[in-house]
Amino acid sequence: MLENKFPDPETAVTSMDLDRLESIIGKRLPAPFRSHYLKYNGGVPERTYWLGDDFDEPLEVAAFKPIAGSDSTVLSTYQLMLKKQLLPANLLPFANDWGGNFFCLNLDTEAVSYFTTDSFDSGRSPEENQTHSERPVCSNFLRFVQGLIHEDDLDEEE
C-alpha cells in the first residue's frame, strides 16, 4: 500500500518526546504509531477519508494532533478529555474530524476507534456515555493511516 504523506507537519519530535508521553500516560505506544510520529508530527494527511462497513458515511480526518509544537497536542487533548470524564483512560485521541470528534488509539488493544463527543446524555453515567460514544474503526494504527483514501476515490469505493 502507498504511504499516506503528511505535508507540513508540526516541528519534528524525538524518541525522548514519545518516551515522555508514554511515561505520562503509563502505556507503551505501538511501534507503527511511534514511527509515524517521528516522521510526521501531526498534520493533515494527503488521503483523509475512511470508509468502513460500520459507518453510514465516510469519516474525514481534519488533522492529526502533534505530540509537540502546538497548544493542542495529543497529550493536552487526552488530559482535558480525561478531566472532563469524556474519554476512558485507554483511548488516546490522535486525530479529529471537522466536527470535533476524535480518532483514538486504544492503548490496550492498539485498535483505532472513532469517538463522538456530541452524543452525551445527561441521564447516563460518564462510563455509559463513553461506551455509547466509541465505535471501532480498524484493528491497528498502521492499517488506519494506510487505509485512508482520497476524496476523488470515494465514488469508486461506494
GISUL-V633450 format. One record per backbone hydrogen bond with DSSP energy under -1.0 kcal/mol. NH is the residue of the N-H (numbers start at 1). CO is the residue of the C=O. If there is no record, write none. Layout:
nh=NH co=CO
nh=NH co=CO
This chain:
nh=10 co=41
nh=18 co=14
nh=19 co=15
nh=20 co=16
nh=21 co=17
nh=22 co=18
nh=23 co=19
nh=24 co=20
nh=25 co=21
nh=26 co=22
nh=34 co=30
nh=35 co=31
nh=36 co=32
nh=37 co=33
nh=38 co=34
nh=39 co=35
nh=40 co=36
nh=42 co=40
nh=43 co=64
nh=46 co=5
nh=49 co=149
nh=50 co=59
nh=55 co=52
nh=59 co=50
nh=61 co=48
nh=62 co=96
nh=63 co=96
nh=64 co=43
nh=65 co=94
nh=74 co=66
nh=77 co=73
nh=78 co=74
nh=79 co=75
nh=80 co=76
nh=81 co=77
nh=82 co=78
nh=83 co=79
nh=84 co=80
nh=85 co=82
nh=86 co=81
nh=87 co=81
nh=91 co=88
nh=92 co=105
nh=94 co=103
nh=95 co=103
nh=96 co=63
nh=97 co=101
nh=100 co=97
nh=102 co=115
nh=103 co=95
nh=104 co=113
nh=105 co=92
nh=106 co=111
nh=107 co=90
nh=110 co=106
nh=112 co=138
nh=113 co=104
nh=114 co=135
nh=115 co=102
nh=116 co=133
nh=124 co=121
nh=129 co=125
nh=130 co=126
nh=131 co=127
nh=132 co=128
nh=133 co=129
nh=135 co=114
nh=137 co=112
nh=138 co=112
nh=144 co=140
nh=145 co=141
nh=146 co=142
nh=147 co=143
nh=149 co=49
nh=153 co=150
nh=154 co=151
nh=157 co=153
nh=158 co=154
